[in-house]
Amino acid sequence: MQKPIEKNVYFYKTVADPTFKLFEDNEQIRLYKIFSTVFYKGCITYVYNEENSTHRFEIISFDDSHIFGIYSKEEQSPNPLMQFRIRTTNETESIIPEGDPDKVLEYYTFFLVNFEKGLAATIYNKQASSIDKILQSYFFASNCNMSMIPYCMDNVKEAIKSFKRVSDISYTYNSNIASHEFKTMSELRNFDMEVESLKIKLKISRAGSRLLEDIIKHPSNKFTSFKIKGFSDDAAQQCFDTIKKSFMRTTKIIIGDEPKNNLQAIKNTLLLEISRIVNN
């Protein structure tokens, strides 16, 4: 039995921008129709080439409530210092066999768009982390305008209250004040240098009863970012930036050596995470 592992889930507000092709006032219907226009052949794999990179959208399920699929990006320059090894014999073989131009190495991740909620969720993979930009570009190339904006919680107070426990706080001073704050650090202020950015990270061993209230009241004009990391009531790790209003959760999801064997579980997890965000 495969054990659940923790993966970051990123959320995006997804909007079908009005165009001459779409006159629907209902946002859910408009979003469904614009995805139907771009992925008009249904559940197949769509290839998109941009700036010498090849991207693919493999649509797994698609109806008027959601679209679920896999986004993949070809690795243009696979690391030559990687290989497969057979443990029992110690024999090795190349990751991509020589003389086989039809085989390519890809990094991929899963994504789901809930049309009713106007939200997309994707499992973070550093090597395939630009799905929002690539998907928007693919729509634009198909003469459709669709926006994916990192999910924000405008009500800072409500967002902070969603934390049951805070474990980390990290903040970055803006460029106007970074140098001044650096010079107040006695251990470093005599160093012969100037700084244009200063980031502080605090690991919290104990959080008092007033901490969340203190964060809410703290002035924000000094910072370009002020991130709180911790845990929610359902024990999920989450991160909220009080300046950018961006919100991210880490969830436990079953992804083993063959993630595609757990498609339904992954889909259900992404649907559940969107529901939790909306009802937070």
Rosetta blueprint (number, residue, H / E / L):
1 M L
2 Q L
3 K L
4 P L
5 I E
6 E E
7 K E
8 N E
9 V E
10 Y E
11 F E
12 Y E
13 K E
14 T E
15 V E
16 A E
17 D L
18 P L
19 T E
20 F L
21 K L
22 L E
23 F L
24 E L
25 D L
26 N L
27 E H
28 Q H
29 I H
30 R H
31 L H
32 Y H
33 K H
34 I H
35 F H
36 S H
37 T H
38 V H
39 F L
40 Y L
41 K L
42 G L
43 C L
44 I L
45 T E
46 Y E
47 V E
48 Y E
49 N E
50 E E
51 E L
52 N L
53 S E
54 T E
55 H E
56 R E
57 F E
58 E E
59 I E
60 I E
61 S E
62 F E
63 D L
64 D L
65 S L
66 H E
67 I E
68 F E
69 G E
70 I E
71 Y E
72 S E
73 K E
74 E E
75 E L
76 Q L
77 S L
78 P L
79 N L
80 P L
81 L L
82 M L
83 Q E
84 F E
85 R E
86 I L
87 R L
88 T L
89 T L
90 N L
91 E L
92 T E
93 E E
94 S E
95 I L
96 I L
97 P L
98 E L
99 G L
100 D L
101 P L
102 D L
103 K L
104 V L
105 L L
106 E E
107 Y E
108 Y E
109 T E
110 F E
111 F E
112 L E
113 V E
114 N E
115 F L
116 E L
117 K L
118 G L
119 L E
120 A E
121 A E
122 T E
123 I E
124 Y L
125 N L
126 K H
127 Q H
128 A H
129 S L
130 S L
131 I H
132 D H
133 K H
134 I H
135 L H
136 Q H
137 S H
138 Y H
139 F H
140 F H
141 A H
142 S L
143 N L
144 C L
145 N L
146 M E
147 S E
148 M E
149 I E
150 P E
151 Y L
152 C E
153 M L
154 D L
155 N L
156 V H
157 K H
158 E H
159 A H
160 I H
161 K H
162 S L
163 F L
164 K L
165 R E
166 V E
167 S E
168 D E
169 I E
170 S E
171 Y E
172 T E
173 Y E
174 N L
175 S H
176 N H
177 I H
178 A H
179 S H
180 H H
181 E H
182 F H
183 K L
184 T L
185 M L
186 S L
187 E L
188 L L
189 R L
190 N L
191 F L
192 D L
193 M L
194 E L
195 V L
196 E L
197 S L
198 L E
199 K E
200 I E
201 K E
202 L E
203 K E
204 I L
205 S L
206 R L
207 A L
208 G L
209 S L
210 R L
211 L H
212 L H
213 E H
214 D H
215 I H
216 I H
217 K H
218 H L
219 P L
220 S L
221 N L
222 K L
223 F E
224 T E
225 S E
226 F E
227 K E
228 I E
229 K E
230 G E
231 F E
232 S L
233 D L
234 D L
235 A L
236 A L
237 Q E
238 Q E
239 C E
240 F E
241 D E
242 T L
243 I L
244 K L
245 K L
246 S E
247 F E
248 M E
249 R E
250 T E
251 T E
252 K E
253 I E
254 I L
255 I L
256 G L
257 D L
258 E L
259 P H
260 K H
261 N H
262 N H
263 L H
264 Q H
265 A H
266 I H
267 K H
268 N H
269 T H
270 L H
271 L H
272 L H
273 E H
274 I H
275 S H
276 R H
277 I H
278 V H
279 N L
280 N L
